[in-house]
Amino acid sequence: MKKALVVGVLSLGSALLMSAGKSEDAKLLEEARKYFKPLPEVAQSKTNPVTPEKVELGKMLYYDPRLSKSGLISCNTCHNLATYGVDNLPTSVGHRWQLGPRNAPTTLNAALHVAQFWDGRAKDVEEQAKGPILNPIEMAMDSPEEVIKRLRSIPQYVELFKKAFPNEKDPLTYDNVAKAIAAFERTLMTPSRFDKFLKGDLNALTKKEKEGLKLFMQIGCASCHNGPALGGTTFQRFGIVEAYWNATREYVTLDKPTMPMDVGRFAVTHKEEDLYVFKVPSLRNISRTYPYFHDGSVWNLEDAVQIMAKVQLGKKLSKDQLDKIVAFLKALDGEIPKHALELPVLPPSSPATPKPQR
């Protein structure tokens, strides 16, 4: 009788402990839902509806190096989907081996952002897709007309544009090139275990990851890194408490002795309040999208988190805090859509296709 009573008391105690644990997890979920939302399946657009035909065409264009002057560089060169939408270089290599001025951000989940590019100069992925093709240090095509001339010389592309934009008299336009690429990018969502947690699966994250999530919100990281992409929703000055340049001095090396002071959004608006202001990057897949920051100066995620705490929040994280927050950030690594990783068979050029130029 006594033994049964002891077993019953122990069982009740275990049940109460489990209940308390679940209760804490439920509270954490409730708090997390104030800041974050699960990723949608597709980032829909009212002005550029996502259709299978448009996505198929956009995927081909994304992977096609013939959109560059040299015939060597595609969107995927700098935004490699096999490496989570980046090239893992401080700044990308473009036409004639020129180096770009800023780190290439990932295209995964980018369609959810309030604007595109670090300085927000493009309002959406449709507008963004027009830029690199014509940029003289990126893909370097001479003009939109040259792009269309090259595509129009490829019969299969002519047919694909007709299918993707069936209600247009002349569907093969530069605007539609951008719309097709953007439609493909709007499907590049990468749900992770964190999305399962936000949808109610309290066991989707480990104890350490949950502790990291709690710290992430308590310390103030979520005030900027929020929404479904954990960022991309606002513009913020980089270096609110302390100058970014001071905090990263130890990363200056002999082969890179100077660090240019990027004025950020000021270059777009010419407003003094936009000096050193950048779009807040997404933290989705952040452990895979190194090196970090607009200049790609920091390679280690722990270093990047500590720098952000210092210059944005005025805080020095303990090793325990840092380990837990990084554990949470790694739980944001998601699954790249299968269709995005399957290389398309590109349509062949014709005798009329203009030859690449070096």
C-alpha positions as a Markdown table, in Angstrom:
| # | Residue | x | y | z |
|---|---|---|---|---|
| 1 | Met | 0.0 | 0.0 | 0.0 |
| 2 | Lys | 2.8 | 2.4 | 1.0 |
| 3 | Lys | 4.7 | 1.5 | -2.1 |
| 4 | Ala | 1.7 | 2.2 | -4.3 |
| 5 | Leu | 1.3 | 5.5 | -2.5 |
| 6 | Val | 4.9 | 6.5 | -3.1 |
| 7 | Val | 4.7 | 5.5 | -6.8 |
| 8 | Gly | 1.5 | 7.6 | -7.1 |
| 9 | Val | 3.1 | 10.6 | -5.4 |
| 10 | Leu | 6.2 | 10.3 | -7.7 |
| 11 | Ser | 4.0 | 10.0 | -10.7 |
| 12 | Leu | 2.0 | 13.0 | -9.7 |
| 13 | Gly | 5.2 | 15.0 | -9.1 |
| 14 | Ser | 6.6 | 14.1 | -12.5 |
| 15 | Ala | 3.3 | 15.0 | -14.1 |
| 16 | Leu | 3.3 | 18.4 | -12.3 |
| 17 | Leu | 6.9 | 19.0 | -13.4 |
| 18 | Met | 6.1 | 18.1 | -17.0 |
| 19 | Ser | 3.0 | 20.4 | -16.8 |
| 20 | Ala | 5.1 | 23.2 | -15.5 |
| 21 | Gly | 7.6 | 22.7 | -18.3 |
| 22 | Lys | 4.9 | 22.7 | -20.9 |
| 23 | Ser | 3.5 | 25.8 | -19.3 |
| 24 | Glu | 6.8 | 27.6 | -19.6 |
| 25 | Asp | 7.1 | 26.5 | -23.2 |
| 26 | Ala | 3.5 | 27.7 | -23.9 |
| 27 | Lys | 4.4 | 31.1 | -22.4 |
| 28 | Leu | 7.5 | 31.3 | -24.5 |
| 29 | Leu | 5.4 | 30.5 | -27.6 |
| 30 | Glu | 2.9 | 33.2 | -26.7 |
| 31 | Glu | 5.7 | 35.8 | -26.4 |
| 32 | Ala | 7.4 | 34.6 | -29.6 |
| 33 | Arg | 4.2 | 35.1 | -31.5 |
| 34 | Lys | 4.2 | 38.8 | -30.6 |
| 35 | Tyr | 7.4 | 39.2 | -32.7 |
| 36 | Phe | 7.5 | 36.4 | -35.3 |
| 37 | Lys | 5.2 | 34.6 | -37.8 |
| 38 | Pro | 5.7 | 31.4 | -39.7 |
| 39 | Leu | 6.9 | 31.7 | -43.3 |
| 40 | Pro | 4.2 | 31.6 | -46.0 |
| 41 | Glu | 4.5 | 29.0 | -48.7 |
| 42 | Val | 4.8 | 31.8 | -51.3 |
| 43 | Ala | 5.4 | 35.5 | -51.0 |
| 44 | Gln | 2.4 | 36.6 | -53.1 |
| 45 | Ser | 2.2 | 39.9 | -55.0 |
| 46 | Lys | -0.9 | 41.8 | -56.1 |
| 47 | Thr | 0.9 | 43.3 | -59.1 |
| 48 | Asn | 2.9 | 40.2 | -60.1 |
| 49 | Pro | 0.7 | 37.1 | -59.5 |
| 50 | Val | 2.9 | 33.9 | -59.0 |
| 51 | Thr | 1.9 | 31.3 | -61.6 |
| 52 | Pro | 3.6 | 28.0 | -62.5 |
| 53 | Glu | 4.5 | 29.2 | -66.0 |
| 54 | Lys | 6.1 | 32.4 | -64.6 |
| 55 | Val | 8.0 | 30.5 | -62.0 |
| 56 | Glu | 9.3 | 28.0 | -64.6 |
| 57 | Leu | 10.5 | 30.8 | -66.9 |
| 58 | Gly | 11.9 | 32.8 | -63.9 |
| 59 | Lys | 13.9 | 29.8 | -62.7 |
| 60 | Met | 15.5 | 29.4 | -66.2 |
| 61 | Leu | 16.4 | 33.1 | -66.3 |
| 62 | Tyr | 17.8 | 33.0 | -62.8 |
| 63 | Tyr | 20.2 | 30.2 | -63.8 |
| 64 | Asp | 21.0 | 31.5 | -67.3 |
| 65 | Pro | 24.4 | 33.2 | -67.7 |
| 66 | Arg | 23.3 | 34.6 | -71.1 |
| 67 | Leu | 21.7 | 37.4 | -69.2 |
| 68 | Ser | 25.3 | 38.7 | -68.7 |
| 69 | Lys | 27.5 | 40.4 | -71.2 |
| 70 | Ser | 30.2 | 37.8 | -70.9 |
| 71 | Gly | 27.8 | 34.9 | -70.9 |
| 72 | Leu | 29.5 | 33.7 | -67.7 |
| 73 | Ile | 27.5 | 35.2 | -64.9 |
| 74 | Ser | 23.9 | 34.4 | -63.8 |
| 75 | Cys | 21.8 | 35.4 | -60.9 |
| 76 | Asn | 22.8 | 32.1 | -59.3 |
| 77 | Thr | 26.5 | 33.0 | -59.5 |
| 78 | Cys | 26.3 | 35.5 | -56.7 |
| 79 | His | 23.1 | 34.1 | -55.2 |
| 80 | Asn | 23.9 | 30.4 | -55.3 |
| 81 | Leu | 20.8 | 28.5 | -54.2 |
| 82 | Ala | 23.0 | 25.4 | -53.3 |
| 83 | Thr | 24.7 | 27.6 | -50.7 |
| 84 | Tyr | 21.6 | 29.2 | -49.3 |
| 85 | Gly | 21.3 | 32.1 | -51.8 |
| 86 | Val | 24.8 | 33.6 | -51.4 |
| 87 | Asp | 28.3 | 33.1 | -52.7 |
| 88 | Asn | 30.0 | 33.1 | -49.3 |
| 89 | Leu | 32.4 | 35.9 | -50.4 |
| 90 | Pro | 32.9 | 39.3 | -48.7 |
| 91 | Thr | 31.8 | 40.9 | -51.9 |
| 92 | Ser | 31.0 | 39.3 | -55.2 |
| 93 | Val | 33.1 | 38.9 | -58.3 |
| 94 | Gly | 31.4 | 40.4 | -61.4 |
| 95 | His | 32.2 | 41.3 | -65.0 |
| 96 | Arg | 35.9 | 41.3 | -65.8 |
| 97 | Trp | 36.7 | 40.1 | -62.3 |
| 98 | Gln | 35.5 | 43.4 | -60.7 |
| 99 | Leu | 34.5 | 43.2 | -57.0 |
| 100 | Gly | 31.2 | 44.6 | -55.9 |
| 101 | Pro | 31.1 | 47.2 | -53.0 |
| 102 | Arg | 28.8 | 45.2 | -50.7 |
| 103 | Asn | 28.1 | 41.7 | -49.6 |
| 104 | Ala | 25.5 | 39.8 | -51.7 |
| 105 | Pro | 22.5 | 39.2 | -49.5 |
| 106 | Thr | 20.6 | 35.9 | -49.9 |
| 107 | Thr | 17.6 | 35.6 | -52.3 |
| 108 | Leu | 16.0 | 33.1 | -50.0 |
| 109 | Asn | 12.9 | 34.6 | -48.2 |
| 110 | Ala | 14.0 | 38.0 | -49.7 |
| 111 | Ala | 10.6 | 38.7 | -51.3 |
| 112 | Leu | 9.2 | 39.2 | -47.7 |
| 113 | His | 11.4 | 42.3 | -47.2 |
| 114 | Val | 10.1 | 45.8 | -47.1 |
| 115 | Ala | 12.7 | 46.8 | -49.8 |
| 116 | Gln | 15.7 | 45.3 | -51.6 |
| 117 | Phe | 19.5 | 45.9 | -51.5 |
| 118 | Trp | 21.3 | 46.9 | -48.3 |
| 119 | Asp | 20.3 | 50.6 | -49.0 |
| 120 | Gly | 16.7 | 49.8 | -50.0 |
| 121 | Arg | 16.9 | 51.4 | -53.4 |
| 122 | Ala | 14.6 | 48.9 | -55.0 |
| 123 | Lys | 11.0 | 48.6 | -53.6 |
| 124 | Asp | 10.6 | 44.9 | -54.3 |
| 125 | Val | 12.2 | 41.8 | -55.9 |
| 126 | Glu | 10.6 | 42.8 | -59.3 |
| 127 | Glu | 12.5 | 46.1 | -59.3 |
| 128 | Gln | 15.6 | 44.5 | -57.8 |
| 129 | Ala | 15.9 | 41.9 | -60.6 |
| 130 | Lys | 16.4 | 44.7 | -63.2 |
| 131 | Gly | 19.5 | 46.1 | -61.5 |
| 132 | Pro | 22.3 | 43.5 | -61.5 |
| 133 | Ile | 21.8 | 42.6 | -65.2 |
| 134 | Leu | 22.6 | 46.2 | -66.3 |
| 135 | Asn | 25.1 | 47.0 | -63.5 |
| 136 | Pro | 28.6 | 47.5 | -65.2 |
| 137 | Ile | 30.4 | 45.7 | -62.4 |
| 138 | Glu | 28.0 | 42.8 | -62.1 |
| 139 | Met | 26.4 | 41.3 | -65.2 |
| 140 | Ala | 27.2 | 44.4 | -67.4 |
| 141 | Met | 24.6 | 44.1 | -70.2 |
| 142 | Asp | 24.7 | 47.4 | -72.1 |
| 143 | Ser | 20.9 | 48.0 | -72.1 |
| 144 | Pro | 17.5 | 46.4 | -71.7 |
| 145 | Glu | 17.2 | 46.3 | -75.5 |
| 146 | Glu | 20.4 | 44.2 | -75.7 |
| 147 | Val | 18.9 | 41.8 | -73.1 |
| 148 | Ile | 15.7 | 41.4 | -75.1 |
| 149 | Lys | 17.6 | 41.0 | -78.4 |
| 150 | Arg | 19.5 | 38.1 | -76.9 |
| 151 | Leu | 16.4 | 36.4 | -75.5 |
| 152 | Arg | 14.3 | 37.0 | -78.6 |
| 153 | Ser | 16.9 | 35.1 | -80.6 |
| 154 | Ile | 16.2 | 32.0 | -78.6 |
| 155 | Pro | 12.9 | 30.5 | -79.9 |
| 156 | Gln | 12.1 | 28.5 | -76.8 |
| 157 | Tyr | 12.3 | 31.6 | -74.7 |
| 158 | Val | 9.9 | 33.4 | -77.0 |
| 159 | Glu | 7.3 | 30.6 | -76.4 |
| 160 | Leu | 7.9 | 30.5 | -72.7 |
| 161 | Phe | 7.3 | 34.3 | -72.4 |
| 162 | Lys | 4.0 | 33.8 | -74.3 |
| 163 | Lys | 2.9 | 31.1 | -71.9 |
| 164 | Ala | 4.0 | 33.1 | -68.8 |
| 165 | Phe | 2.3 | 36.3 | -69.9 |
| 166 | Pro | -0.6 | 35.1 | -72.1 |
| 167 | Asn | -2.7 | 38.3 | -72.1 |
| 168 | Glu | 0.1 | 40.5 | -73.4 |
| 169 | Lys | 0.5 | 41.4 | -77.1 |
| 170 | Asp | 4.3 | 41.6 | -76.7 |
| 171 | Pro | 5.2 | 39.5 | -73.7 |
| 172 | Leu | 9.0 | 39.5 | -74.1 |
| 173 | Thr | 9.9 | 42.8 | -72.4 |
| 174 | Tyr | 12.5 | 43.7 | -69.8 |
| 175 | Asp | 9.8 | 44.3 | -67.2 |
| 176 | Asn | 8.6 | 40.8 | -67.8 |
| 177 | Val | 12.1 | 39.4 | -67.5 |
| 178 | Ala | 12.2 | 40.9 | -64.0 |
| 179 | Lys | 8.7 | 39.8 | -63.2 |
| 180 | Ala | 9.5 | 36.2 | -64.1 |
| 181 | Ile | 12.7 | 36.1 | -62.0 |
| 182 | Ala | 10.8 | 37.7 | -59.1 |
| 183 | Ala | 8.0 | 35.2 | -59.3 |
| 184 | Phe | 10.6 | 32.4 | -59.0 |
| 185 | Glu | 12.2 | 34.2 | -56.0 |
| 186 | Arg | 8.8 | 34.5 | -54.4 |
| 187 | Thr | 8.7 | 30.8 | -54.0 |
| 188 | Leu | 12.1 | 30.6 | -52.3 |
| 189 | Met | 10.8 | 30.2 | -48.7 |
| 190 | Thr | 12.8 | 28.0 | -46.3 |
| 191 | Pro | 10.7 | 26.8 | -43.4 |
| 192 | Ser | 12.6 | 25.5 | -40.4 |
| 193 | Arg | 11.9 | 23.9 | -37.0 |
| 194 | Phe | 11.2 | 27.4 | -35.7 |
| 195 | Asp | 8.2 | 27.5 | -37.9 |
| 196 | Lys | 6.9 | 24.3 | -36.4 |
| 197 | Phe | 7.4 | 25.8 | -33.0 |
| 198 | Leu | 5.4 | 29.0 | -34.0 |
| 199 | Lys | 2.6 | 26.7 | -35.3 |
| 200 | Gly | 2.3 | 25.1 | -31.9 |
| 201 | Asp | 4.8 | 22.2 | -31.8 |
| 202 | Leu | 6.4 | 22.9 | -28.4 |
| 203 | Asn | 8.9 | 20.1 | -28.9 |
| 204 | Ala | 10.3 | 21.5 | -32.2 |
| 205 | Leu | 13.1 | 23.3 | -30.5 |
| 206 | Thr | 15.6 | 21.9 | -28.0 |
| 207 | Lys | 15.9 | 23.3 | -24.4 |
| 208 | Lys | 19.0 | 25.3 | -25.3 |
| 209 | Glu | 17.4 | 26.7 | -28.4 |
| 210 | Lys | 14.3 | 27.8 | -26.4 |
| 211 | Glu | 16.6 | 29.5 | -23.9 |
| 212 | Gly | 18.3 | 31.2 | -26.8 |
| 213 | Leu | 15.0 | 32.4 | -28.2 |
| 214 | Lys | 14.0 | 33.8 | -24.8 |
| 215 | Leu | 17.3 | 35.7 | -24.5 |
| 216 | Phe | 16.9 | 36.9 | -28.1 |
| 217 | Met | 13.7 | 38.6 | -27.1 |
| 218 | Gln | 14.7 | 39.7 | -23.6 |
| 219 | Ile | 18.0 | 41.4 | -24.7 |
| 220 | Gly | 16.3 | 43.3 | -27.5 |
| 221 | Cys | 17.4 | 41.5 | -30.7 |
| 222 | Ala | 13.8 | 41.0 | -31.7 |
| 223 | Ser | 13.0 | 44.7 | -31.8 |
| 224 | Cys | 14.7 | 44.8 | -35.2 |
| 225 | His | 14.9 | 41.1 | -36.2 |
| 226 | Asn | 11.2 | 40.3 | -36.3 |
| 227 | Gly | 8.4 | 39.2 | -38.7 |
| 228 | Pro | 8.4 | 36.0 | -40.7 |
| 229 | Ala | 12.0 | 36.6 | -42.0 |
| 230 | Leu | 13.3 | 37.8 | -38.6 |
| 231 | Gly | 14.4 | 41.0 | -40.3 |
| 232 | Gly | 14.0 | 42.8 | -43.5 |
| 233 | Thr | 11.1 | 44.9 | -42.2 |
| 234 | Thr | 12.9 | 48.1 | -41.2 |
| 235 | Phe | 16.0 | 50.3 | -41.8 |
| 236 | Gln | 18.3 | 51.0 | -38.8 |
| 237 | Arg | 21.5 | 52.9 | -38.2 |
| 238 | Phe | 24.4 | 50.4 | -38.0 |
| 239 | Gly | 26.2 | 51.5 | -34.8 |
| 240 | Ile | 23.5 | 53.0 | -32.5 |
| 241 | Val | 25.5 | 52.8 | -29.2 |
| 242 | Glu | 29.1 | 52.5 | -30.6 |
| 243 | Ala | 30.5 | 53.1 | -34.1 |
| 244 | Tyr | 30.6 | 49.9 | -36.1 |
| 245 | Trp | 34.0 | 50.8 | -37.4 |
| 246 | Asn | 35.5 | 50.8 | -33.9 |
| 247 | Ala | 33.9 | 47.5 | -32.9 |
| 248 | Thr | 35.3 | 45.7 | -35.9 |
| 249 | Arg | 38.9 | 47.1 | -35.9 |
| 250 | Glu | 40.3 | 43.7 | -34.8 |
| 251 | Tyr | 39.1 | 42.3 | -38.2 |
| 252 | Val | 41.4 | 44.6 | -40.2 |
| 253 | Thr | 44.2 | 42.5 | -41.7 |
| 254 | Leu | 47.4 | 43.1 | -43.7 |
| 255 | Asp | 45.7 | 42.1 | -46.9 |
| 256 | Lys | 42.8 | 44.4 | -46.1 |
| 257 | Pro | 44.3 | 47.3 | -44.2 |
| 258 | Thr | 41.5 | 49.8 | -44.7 |
| 259 | Met | 37.8 | 49.5 | -44.1 |
| 260 | Pro | 35.7 | 51.9 | -46.3 |
| 261 | Met | 33.0 | 53.8 | -44.4 |
| 262 | Asp | 29.9 | 52.9 | -46.3 |
| 263 | Val | 27.3 | 55.7 | -45.9 |
| 264 | Gly | 24.4 | 53.3 | -46.4 |
| 265 | Arg | 21.0 | 54.6 | -47.3 |
| 266 | Phe | 22.3 | 58.2 | -47.4 |
| 267 | Ala | 23.5 | 57.4 | -50.9 |
| 268 | Val | 19.9 | 56.9 | -51.9 |
| 269 | Thr | 18.1 | 59.7 | -50.0 |
| 270 | His | 20.9 | 62.2 | -49.3 |
| 271 | Lys | 19.3 | 62.8 | -45.9 |
| 272 | Glu | 21.6 | 63.2 | -43.0 |
| 273 | Glu | 19.5 | 60.9 | -40.8 |
| 274 | Asp | 20.1 | 58.1 | -43.2 |
| 275 | Leu | 23.9 | 58.2 | -42.7 |
| 276 | Tyr | 25.1 | 54.6 | -42.0 |
| 277 | Val | 21.5 | 53.3 | -42.1 |
| 278 | Phe | 21.0 | 49.9 | -43.7 |
| 279 | Lys | 18.1 | 47.5 | -44.2 |
| 280 | Val | 18.0 | 45.1 | -41.3 |
| 281 | Pro | 19.0 | 41.7 | -42.8 |
| 282 | Ser | 17.0 | 38.5 | -42.3 |
| 283 | Leu | 18.3 | 36.0 | -39.8 |
| 284 | Arg | 16.8 | 33.0 | -41.7 |
| 285 | Asn | 19.6 | 30.5 | -42.5 |
| 286 | Ile | 22.1 | 32.9 | -40.9 |
| 287 | Ser | 24.6 | 30.2 | -40.0 |
| 288 | Arg | 24.9 | 29.4 | -43.8 |
| 289 | Thr | 25.1 | 33.0 | -45.2 |
| 290 | Tyr | 28.5 | 34.1 | -43.9 |
| 291 | Pro | 30.5 | 36.3 | -44.1 |
| 292 | Tyr | 28.4 | 38.9 | -42.3 |
| 293 | Phe | 27.3 | 42.5 | -42.5 |
| 294 | His | 27.1 | 44.8 | -45.6 |
| 295 | Asp | 30.9 | 44.6 | -46.1 |
| 296 | Gly | 31.3 | 40.8 | -45.4 |
| 297 | Ser | 34.0 | 41.6 | -42.9 |
| 298 | Val | 33.1 | 39.1 | -40.2 |
| 299 | Trp | 33.2 | 35.3 | -40.8 |
| 300 | Asn | 32.2 | 33.9 | -37.5 |
| 301 | Leu | 28.6 | 33.9 | -36.3 |
| 302 | Glu | 29.5 | 34.2 | -32.6 |
| 303 | Asp | 31.6 | 37.3 | -33.4 |
| 304 | Ala | 28.8 | 38.8 | -35.5 |
| 305 | Val | 26.3 | 38.4 | -32.7 |
| 306 | Gln | 28.6 | 39.8 | -30.1 |
| 307 | Ile | 29.3 | 42.8 | -32.3 |
| 308 | Met | 25.6 | 43.4 | -32.8 |
| 309 | Ala | 24.9 | 43.3 | -29.1 |
| 310 | Lys | 27.7 | 45.8 | -28.5 |
| 311 | Val | 27.0 | 48.4 | -31.2 |
| 312 | Gln | 23.2 | 48.2 | -31.4 |
| 313 | Leu | 22.3 | 47.4 | -27.8 |
| 314 | Gly | 25.3 | 48.4 | -25.7 |
| 315 | Lys | 25.6 | 45.0 | -24.2 |
| 316 | Lys | 28.4 | 42.5 | -23.7 |
| 317 | Leu | 27.0 | 38.9 | -23.9 |
| 318 | Ser | 28.4 | 36.2 | -21.6 |
| 319 | Lys | 29.6 | 33.0 | -23.2 |
| 320 | Asp | 26.5 | 31.2 | -21.9 |
| 321 | Gln | 24.2 | 33.8 | -23.4 |
| 322 | Leu | 26.1 | 33.8 | -26.7 |
| 323 | Asp | 26.0 | 30.0 | -27.0 |
| 324 | Lys | 22.3 | 29.9 | -26.4 |
| 325 | Ile | 21.5 | 32.7 | -28.8 |
| 326 | Val | 23.6 | 31.1 | -31.5 |
| 327 | Ala | 21.9 | 27.8 | -30.9 |
| 328 | Phe | 18.6 | 29.5 | -31.5 |
| 329 | Leu | 19.9 | 31.1 | -34.7 |
| 330 | Lys | 21.1 | 27.8 | -36.0 |
| 331 | Ala | 17.5 | 26.5 | -35.5 |
| 332 | Leu | 16.5 | 29.0 | -38.2 |
| 333 | Asp | 18.3 | 27.0 | -40.9 |
| 334 | Gly | 15.6 | 25.9 | -43.2 |
| 335 | Glu | 14.9 | 23.6 | -46.1 |
| 336 | Ile | 15.6 | 25.0 | -49.6 |
| 337 | Pro | 12.7 | 24.2 | -51.9 |
| 338 | Lys | 13.4 | 21.1 | -53.9 |
| 339 | His | 12.3 | 22.7 | -57.2 |
| 340 | Ala | 14.9 | 25.5 | -56.7 |
| 341 | Leu | 17.8 | 23.1 | -56.4 |
| 342 | Glu | 16.9 | 21.1 | -59.5 |
| 343 | Leu | 18.9 | 22.7 | -62.3 |
| 344 | Pro | 16.8 | 23.6 | -65.3 |
| 345 | Val | 17.7 | 22.5 | -68.8 |
| 346 | Leu | 18.2 | 25.9 | -70.6 |
| 347 | Pro | 17.0 | 26.4 | -74.1 |
| 348 | Pro | 19.7 | 26.4 | -76.8 |
| 349 | Ser | 20.9 | 29.5 | -78.5 |
| 350 | Ser | 20.3 | 30.0 | -82.2 |
| 351 | Pro | 22.6 | 31.2 | -85.0 |
| 352 | Ala | 21.1 | 34.6 | -84.5 |
| 353 | Thr | 22.0 | 34.8 | -80.7 |
| 354 | Pro | 24.5 | 37.6 | -80.2 |
| 355 | Lys | 27.9 | 36.3 | -79.1 |
| 356 | Pro | 29.1 | 37.0 | -75.5 |
| 357 | Gln | 31.6 | 39.8 | -75.0 |
| 358 | Arg | 34.5 | 39.7 | -72.6 |
